[in-house]
Amino acid sequence: MATNNAINSPTNHGQFIAVQVFSANGTYTPTAGVLRAYVQCWAGGGGGGATTSASIQGGGGGAGAYAAGFVTISGTVTVTVGTGGTGATLNTTNTGGAGNDTSFGSSVIAKGGSGGVGGASGGAGGAGGSQGSSTGDYKLPGGDGSTTSSSFIFGAGGSSANNTPCPPQGSTARAGTAGTGQGGGGGYSAANGGNGASGGVVIWEMS
């Protein structure tokens, strides 16, 4: 679903026309007069790991990568917004699901984060989305989730560009904030892991 907010701010790259924001899959339809756009993509974060022991926390999920770039606009473009990985289920998988990629056609692609690992003794944090495998003029890797090994180390989910890590919260792991690409927090004291956050796409349209 896209929202459209008209603005009128000149830049070195031309005149701004509007901004479109996607929080789910859709088709980008350019506003009249658009010739190029600066596109920002945040990928989905990985789910947090589950733990099978009291007072131990699963590893946090890795955040989705960020990618951005200037794109020449000549028509509609398919927009894919990566969903976050599902938090691990206690005593079933113990490892969170991977976040999904976010893309604007084939021009700008951000890679999803990996799920955190859990178990009786804690687990490794998921790796952040890959900078090298992403596509765009400007790319940043997703932050890695925190690795846990004792009750004193908390499995925070990794942070994506422009946001903070997703913290754990008591016996219920915290899910990442939608649209940010954060990794999910690790499950604490025999609990499921938190879901990773979905990503998003912002399109700055220019003449």
Secondary structure, DSSP 8 states (H G I E B T S, - for coil): -EEEEE---EETTEEEEEEEEESSSEEE---TT--EEEEEEE--------BSSTT-B--------EEEEEEE--S-EEEE---------TTTT-B------EEETTTEEE------B-BTT---------STTSBSSEEE--------SSTTS---B---TTS--B---TTS-----TTS-------BSS---------EEEEEEE-
